[in-house]
């Protein structure tokens, strides 16, 4: 994850949030194991657009807590 963060120019926390939000495809072979991120996934258009937006001051969507109720219902 640190290598992916360095490549993208963002923090490891940002990479983790991108994975959690489904923006960056990655696999975790075993629970609690490090995430495995394929190099070519870092160059996906959606990933690159997200990184540019973050660097311009934008923010990733916050991950939704499973116990949180929605106001849309």
DRENROTI-296963 format. One record per residue (C-alpha): residue number from 1; residue in three letters; x, y, z. Coordinates in Angstrom, 3 decimals. Example, Ala and Ser with C-alpha at 12.3 -4.5 7.8 and 13.67 -1.06 7.14 Angstrom:
nr=1 rest=ala east=12.300 north=-4.500 up=7.800
nr=2 rest=ser east=13.670 north=-1.060 up=7.140
***
This chain:
nr=1 rest=unk east=0.000 north=0.000 up=0.000
nr=2 rest=unk east=2.884 north=2.351 up=0.749
nr=3 rest=unk east=4.302 north=1.770 up=-2.739
nr=4 rest=unk east=0.908 north=2.534 up=-4.296
nr=5 rest=unk east=0.636 north=5.698 up=-2.201
nr=6 rest=unk east=4.099 north=6.832 up=-3.280
nr=7 rest=unk east=3.312 north=6.123 up=-6.938
nr=8 rest=unk east=0.053 north=8.072 up=-6.764
nr=9 rest=unk east=1.483 north=10.868 up=-4.612
nr=10 rest=unk east=-1.097 north=10.444 up=-1.851
nr=11 rest=unk east=-1.063 north=9.007 up=1.662
nr=12 rest=unk east=-1.515 north=5.302 up=2.469
nr=13 rest=unk east=-4.742 north=6.284 up=4.243
nr=14 rest=unk east=-6.056 north=7.760 up=0.998
nr=15 rest=unk east=-5.170 north=4.559 up=-0.857
nr=16 rest=unk east=-6.992 north=2.523 up=1.803
nr=17 rest=unk east=-10.075 north=4.747 up=1.476
nr=18 rest=unk east=-9.971 north=4.435 up=-2.309
nr=19 rest=unk east=-9.985 north=0.647 up=-1.908
nr=20 rest=unk east=-12.807 north=0.757 up=0.650
nr=21 rest=unk east=-14.903 north=3.016 up=-1.597
nr=22 rest=unk east=-14.381 north=0.682 up=-4.530
nr=23 rest=unk east=-12.418 north=3.216 up=-6.592
nr=24 rest=unk east=-9.187 north=1.230 up=-6.535
nr=25 rest=unk east=-9.482 north=-2.502 up=-7.212
nr=26 rest=unk east=-7.429 north=-4.568 up=-4.772
nr=27 rest=unk east=-7.562 north=-7.946 up=-3.078
nr=28 rest=unk east=-6.811 north=-8.973 up=0.453
nr=29 rest=unk east=-5.873 north=-12.660 up=0.187
nr=30 rest=unk east=-6.302 north=-13.286 up=3.907
nr=31 rest=unk east=-8.199 north=-11.206 up=6.431
nr=32 rest=unk east=-5.890 north=-8.710 up=8.144
nr=33 rest=unk east=-3.252 north=-9.293 up=5.421
nr=34 rest=unk east=-1.908 north=-6.379 up=3.386
nr=35 rest=unk east=-3.886 north=-5.381 up=0.317
nr=36 rest=unk east=-2.525 north=-6.559 up=-3.038
nr=37 rest=unk east=-2.847 north=-3.884 up=-5.712
nr=38 rest=unk east=-1.955 north=-4.634 up=-9.318
nr=39 rest=unk east=0.288 north=-1.973 up=-10.845
nr=40 rest=unk east=-1.974 north=-1.416 up=-13.858
nr=41 rest=unk east=-4.924 north=-0.636 up=-11.558
nr=42 rest=unk east=-3.099 north=2.494 up=-10.377
nr=43 rest=unk east=-3.326 north=3.879 up=-13.913
nr=44 rest=unk east=-7.075 north=3.399 up=-14.287
nr=45 rest=unk east=-8.777 north=6.601 up=-15.453
nr=46 rest=unk east=-11.112 north=6.708 up=-12.435
nr=47 rest=unk east=-8.174 north=6.329 up=-10.039
nr=48 rest=unk east=-6.160 north=9.041 up=-11.777
nr=49 rest=unk east=-9.136 north=11.448 up=-11.858
nr=50 rest=unk east=-9.699 north=10.859 up=-8.143
nr=51 rest=unk east=-6.053 north=11.539 up=-7.332
nr=52 rest=unk east=-6.113 north=14.777 up=-9.341
nr=53 rest=unk east=-9.271 north=15.878 up=-7.517
nr=54 rest=unk east=-7.731 north=15.084 up=-4.132
nr=55 rest=unk east=-4.593 north=17.028 up=-4.969
nr=56 rest=unk east=-6.766 north=20.004 up=-5.941
nr=57 rest=unk east=-8.344 north=19.986 up=-2.508
nr=58 rest=unk east=-11.245 north=17.634 up=-3.097
nr=59 rest=unk east=-12.090 north=14.803 up=-0.761
nr=60 rest=unk east=-12.997 north=11.175 up=-1.159
nr=61 rest=unk east=-16.494 north=10.244 up=-0.122
nr=62 rest=unk east=-16.476 north=9.104 up=3.478
nr=63 rest=unk east=-17.105 north=5.442 up=3.990
nr=64 rest=unk east=-20.590 north=4.814 up=5.248
nr=65 rest=unk east=-21.011 north=3.257 up=8.668
nr=66 rest=unk east=-23.183 north=0.148 up=8.439
nr=67 rest=unk east=-25.224 north=1.189 up=11.488
nr=68 rest=unk east=-25.908 north=4.673 up=10.133
nr=69 rest=unk east=-29.449 north=5.345 up=8.975
nr=70 rest=unk east=-30.100 north=7.070 up=5.665
nr=71 rest=unk east=-32.211 north=10.220 up=5.403
nr=72 rest=unk east=-33.369 north=9.104 up=1.939
nr=73 rest=unk east=-35.693 north=6.395 up=3.234
***
